[in-house]
Structures are given as structure tokens and as C-alpha cells.
Amino acid sequence: MLVSTVELLSRVRESANLGLTGTAGVGIDWKAVIERKNGIVASWSAGKGKGLEKAGVTVLKGRARFVSPHELRVDGRAVSAEKIIIATGALPARPPIAGVERALTSDELLELTTLPARMVVVGGGFIGLELGFAFARAGTSVTVLQSGPLLLPRVDHDMREALLEIGRRVGIAFATSVKVVAIESDRVAAKVAGAARSFPADVVLLATGRPANLAGLGLEAAGVAHDSRGVRVNDHLQSVSAPHVFAAGDAAGRHQHTPVAWYEGPLAARNAVRGPNEKADYGLLPTALFTIPALGQVGLTEEDARRTGAQVVVHRTAIEDNPAAGVRGEEDGLVKIVYEEGTERLLGVHVLGPHAEDLVQIAAVAMRGGLTRREVASTHYVFPTLGGAIFDAMAGW
């Protein structure tokens, strides 16, 4: 919701070429944005609570802890069950850096009611880039520091480079191979390729991952094996060491995506109640990076596809070639299709541009249905639409 507000702000500020006037001076009330975000979250949370009660589920609010394999204490109240599902989510990590207490996690950053002038983001993954783009588009000077040699290491290389180029154009600075030494009151002290560097900052965001929220649950009392990723589970989301315990979502440590948690929750419940018969299937998992513009992806990157030994063919289509994008004045981006020569089996589809998070689902459904590149390319579609970029890329235009 924060990103959608800032995205609208960016579009308005850049809309003079669409014939709108007075747009350059449009501002943003950051406190109002955060208050709206809090209101929406509170409403969603209340709605879920009412839904559980309506379904006849007893809800106990408090801190739970195992005291034996089948018994927990919730703020002093004893609760026992034959089967137990752990779905406690994840918490932002705080790495052992000097002065780390001065930095903010992503949760804390989203409570700030004043937009900072300068922000350093420690971590170049999904969370770091999403919030980095949002704050930069809103007016903050943003620097992203990544410990490894690549930002977004799980993203296709062409898409990564296209996104980072857009980021540089909106004023984001990126640095890789960075070792953060200390977080001070007005800067981040670091070493870049062994050389000392200083990065000025009014706010420092820790975007260094979100480990499973398992601390304090007393998992040892239930014999539940776990590691830094989460509860160790089998393909049925069943604990490998305590068969009466199941886990779902971030607590299961498979994939940290909200739709995955929605998928895993019911699956874990069915396996707990009916017996562990269903296996979790992540064979085709579309994901999105909510930068501005967004980046959607499904299937394999070009690099991963080539590692399989397949004869790989790649088609690329610039978003600026899509008539609907031109009409809207949103022409930054790229569509990339990765498929197998001969069979034309789709291996991966990657979309960077306006509404990429929605567009990539066209490809996900096509791949789920086993359609070939040529079959998708020959499908009739509405013109002009942003979705047409997917079909044009399939055709190799």
C-alpha cells in the first residue's frame, strides 16, 4: 500500500508530457500515508479475527510456549492438542554490527511519520530494494549496500541490470562487496573491496533477511527440530522429528511469500487432520518484487535454464515498444522469455514494468497449462493493453 501511494506520486510528478499542468509541485504527506497504512492493516487484522470466530475457532491471544510434546502454555493457561501447527511468521534480523541498535528494521521504518532526507539500506535483496525504491521515489536520498557481489542474486541478470539502471536514474546509489563495520549516529562506516568508506545517513534500514519467528516457543520440549530457516519439515509440512507437529508459512522456512503461506496453511491443516497425504508443490511459483516499476518472474532465470543442459532460446521485448505503455507514459521495463528450442517449452518468463506483478500471472497460467511459446504467441489478446507485451515477447517481436 505504501508502494502504490508512492507509485501514484511518481506518475503524477512525471505526467507533464501527458498534458497535465501543476504536477511538478505535488507533494506527499508522509504522516498521512503511514496512518492510512496502519488503518488498513488494523482493518485486515480485525477482519481475520472475526472470520476465525465466525468459523467456530477459539482464539487465545498471548505468548505460547511448549511445555511437553502435546501441551502449551499461553500466558499461563494450559492448552493441549493431538496435532499442532506452527505458523508464527518471521521477524527482521539484526546482524552483529557495532551500533546496530541505531538502525531500523523494515517494521520500524514503516512507522516513521517523517520522510528521512538520507537513508542507507543494509541489504540488497527484495525488502531492501522495494523500500529503497519507494523512499527514493518519495524524495529520500537512498544508498543500498550489499555484502555480496550481486544485488538481487536470485533475479535474472538482464532484469536485474534493467531495474538497477532505473534505480540509478531516480537517484539510488548501489554498492556491492560491502562489509559494514559500524552504524554511527549520522553515517555507516564500511569497507568496500577492502577500502574504508563512509556513507552519510539520517536513517539506516536493516534489510538483512527475516528468520523464522521461533524464539521462545520452547520447541525443544516438544522435540521439534529446527534451524535458522525454520521448523525442519518434510514434503507434507510435517516436523521431521515430531510427527504430530506441522508448520506453515515463514515458520516452515520453504518460501517467504504471502501466497505460499496461504497455500501451506490449509495444506498443513488437512494433513494434520486427515493424515499426511498431500505434498507441497512449489514447481511453478510466480513471485514479484514491488519496486517502482515492479518486477515479476515465474520459472527459471536464463542462467538456471542453461545449467539444466537445455537448448535455451531467449526473446526480449522492451516495454517502450508496447503501445499501451506509451499511451500511459510508463515505458521503462523489459519482458524476457526463456524457452527450450525444439519443444518450445516455456522455462521462464520475466517482466519488468508497470503492473508486472499482474502481467507475469498470464505466463504462470500458460506454463501451468503446458502451453508452448508458439501457442501463447498465437493467442488473441485485447489491444492496446500492457498484457500485450507478454504475447509480443512470445512471438519474438
N, C-alpha and C positions, 0 to 999 in steps of 0.2 A: 504493500500500500504506500510506503514511503517512496519507493522507486517510481510508482505510477504518477505520484504527485510531481516529483522532480522531472520525470519524462515530459509531462504536460508543460511544465515551466520551460523546459528546453525548447519544445516545439513552438511555444508562443514567442519566445525571445528570438527564434530564428525564422519567424514567419513573415518578415517584411517582403520577401520575394513572392509571397502568396497574395500580396496586395493589402495586407493588414497594416495599420498605422498605430503608432504609440506603443509598440510591443517591446522596444528595446529597454524601456524603463520598468518593465514588470518585475515586481519583487516577490519575496516569499516570506511569510510569517512562520518561522520555524517552530515557535511555540505552539501555534495553532495546528501545524502539521503533526507534531508529536501528540498533542491532545486528541486529535482525530484518530490517530493510530491506536492510542490507549483505549479510546471509546469502542473502536471496532473489535479489538482483542477482547475486551471485557464482555462485549455482547456475544461474541462467538463462544467464549468460555461458559457464560451463563446458559446459553442455548444447549451446549453439550451436556451440562449438568442436568438440565430439565429433561433432555432426551433420555438419559440414563434412568432417572426416576420414573418417567412415563413407561419405560420398558420393564419396570419392576426390579431394577438393580439397586441394591443398598450401597450408598456412597458414604464412606468414612473418610473424613479429611484429617490428615495428620501425618506424622513420620512413622513409617513402617520399618520393622526390623525382625528378621527371622530369629527365633529362639530355639527352634528344633526343625526337623525337615518339613513338618506339616503345620507348624504353628508360628504365628507372627504376633508382635505387639504393636499396636497403633496408638501411640501416645498413652501407653499403659493399659489399653484394652486388648484382651486376648481374642485372636481370630484364628480359626483353624480351617483347613480345607484339604480335600483329597488331591486336587490339582491347583496349581498356582501359575499365573502368567506374570512375568516381569515386563513392564512397559514404562520404564521410568525416564526415557528420553536421554538427552545428553546435556552436558554443561560445557561452557567455554573453558579451554585450557589456559593455565597461567604458567608459562615456562620459567625455569630458574634463571632469571636475568636480574642483575642488580637494579634496584629501583622499580621492579615490576609492579609494585603497589601503586605507582603513579599512573599506570596505564589503565585503559578501559577495555572491558570485553565488549563483544558485539551487543550483548544485552544492555550493558550500561551505556554504551554510546547512544542507543536508541531512546534513552531517557533524557538526553541533553535537550534543553529548551532554547539554547542559543547556538547558532551555527558557528563553529570554530573557524578562525582565519586560516590556520595551518594545521594539517593533520598528517601524521606519519602512520602508515599501516604496516605492521609487522606480520608478514604472511601474504603470499601471492596465490592463494587458492580461491575457491568460489566465494567465500564470505568476504575476504579482503578485497577482491575485485568488484563485487556487487556494491559494497558500501563505499569503496573508493570512487567508483563512477558516480554514484548517487550524490555524494558530498561534493565532488568536483563540479558536477553539473549544477549544483545548487550555489556554488560560489566559493567553496573552500579550496585552498591550495593543497594538493594531495601528493604525497610521495609514498610509493609502495616498495617495501623491502622484502626480497625473497632469499631464503638461505641457500637454496639450490640454484643450479644453472638455468632453470626454466621456470617462468611463471606458468600457471595452469598446465602442469605436466601431463594431465590426462586428456587434454584437448588437442584435436588435430592441428598440426603445425601451421597449415595455411590459415586456418580460422584464428588461431592464436595471434599470428602476426597481423592479420587484418584488424582484430579487436584492439591490440596494443597500439597500432598506428592511430586508430580513432581516439584512444585514450590520450596519446601524446598531443593530438590536435586540440583536445579540450583542456590541456594543461596538466595532465597527470605525469609525474616523473616515476620511472621504474628503475630499480637497481637489483641485480641478481648476484649470487655468490656472496651474500652479506652475512656477516656474523655480528649480531647485536651484542654489544659489550655492556651497555648500561642505558637506562632510561632516566634522564635527568629532568629538572623542572621545566626546561624550555627547549630541550633537544634530545635526540637519540644519538649516543656515541656508538660507533660501529667500525668494523673493518671490512673493506671491500677488496677482495683479492689480496688480502694481507696488508693493505694500506689503511691508515686511520682516516675515518670520515666522520663528519658531524652533520646531522640532519635536523634543522630547526623545527620545532613542533609546539603548538599550543595544546594539542590533544594527541595521544598515542593510542591507536587501536591495536589490540592483540587479536589477530585472526590466524591463530596457530592451531586450529583444529578444535573439535568438540568431542572429547572422550565420553564414553557411556557413563551415565549418572548412577553409579552403583555403590559409591562410598556410603557407609553407614547402614547398609541393608542387612549386614550380618550373614552374607551368603555362605560363609564357612559353616555356620550352624546347620545349614540345610544341605551341605555337601555340594554346592553349586560351583563348578569350576568356571573361572572367568579370567580374562586378561585385559590389556589396555583397550581393546576394541569393544569388549562387551562380554555377555554370557556366551560361553562356548556351547554352540548348539549344532545339531545335525540338520539334515535337509528338511526335517519335519518341524524345525524350530524348537526342538526338544533338547533340554540340557543333556550333554553327553555324560554327565556324572550323576545327575539326579533326575531320573525319568519322569517324575511327577511334576517337574517344573518346566515351563516353556517361556520363551522370550520373544518379543516383537519390537519392531522399530529400532531406534538407535541403540536400545539396550541389547539387541541381538547382534549388533556390530556388522551387519551384512552391507547395507547401502543406506547412507544417511540422506534419504529423500522422503518428504512427507507422503507422497503417494505409495511408496514402498511400505511405510508404517501402516497406512490404511489397508493395504493388501495383506500384510503379515498379521495384523491384529485378528481379523476374522479367521484366517487360516490357522493360527495358533490356537484360537478358541475351539475351532472344530476338531483339531487334533487332540486337544486336551479332553474334550467331552466324548468324542466318538472313537478315540483311538488314533494313534499317529499313522494315518493312511495317506495324507496329502503331502506332496513335496513342494517346497517353494520353487518357483520357476522365475529366474531373472534373465532368461535367454534374450529377451528383447525389451530393453529398459530405456525409454526416452528420458532425457534429462534436459534441463535448461539452466543457463547462467543468466541471472537477471541483471545484467549490466544494461547500459543505455548506449547503443541498442543491445537487445538480448541475443544470446547465442543458444540455439537448440541443437541437440545431437542425439542420434539413435544409431545403434550398431557400432561397427568398428571404425577407428581412425584409419587413414591411409597407411600409416606406419604399421599398425597392428594387422591390417589386412594383408600387407606384404609379408609379414612374419609368418602367416599361415601357409605360405607357399602358393597361394592362389595367383593366377594371372590377372593382375589388377588393372582396371581401366578407371580413369578419373575424368569427370566433367565438372567444369566450374562455370558459374554464371554470376556476373556482377549484379547486385540489386539495382544499380542505376540503370540497368537495361530493362527493368520491369516497368511498364507504363504506369501501373497503379502507384508505385513508389515515386515516380516522377510527378504524378498529379498531387500526391500528398507532400512532396518536398522532403521525403525521407529516403535518400538514395545511398546512404552508407551501408555496406554489407556485401555478403557473398553467399552463394549456395554452392555446395560441393557434394557431388555424388560419387560414391566409390562402389564399383560393381565388378563382377567376375566376367572376364572375357569368355565368349562362347555361350555359356549358360545365361549370361546377363543377370545372374542372381544379385540382388542388392545386398551389399555388405555393410554399407554405412551411408548415412545422409547427415549433412551438417549445414545449418542455416544461421547466418549472422545478419540481423537486420530488424526492421520494425515487425513486431509480433512474431518473432522467430519461435517463441515458446509455444505458440499455437500452430504455426506452419509446419513444424517438424512432426507434428502428430499425423499429418497427411501421410508422411513417409512411414511412420511407425505402423499405421494401419495397413499400408500397402505391403510392408515387409512381413507383418504378422499373417497376412493373407497369402503370402508366397508369390506376389506379383513380380514379374521381371521388370527390368529397367524399361524395355520396349513397351510392355503392357501399360505401365504407368504413363509413359510418354504419349501413348495414343488415346488416353482418356480425355473425354471432353471436359472442359472446365469453364467457369464463368470468367468473362473478360470485361474490363480490366480488374484484376484482383492481385493482391500480394501473393496469394497462394499459387498464382500462375507461374511464379518464379520456380517453384518446385517442378512443375511439369516441363517448363522450358529447359531446366537443367537436365532433366531426364532425357530430353530429346537432343541434348548437346548443343543447344543454341547459346 
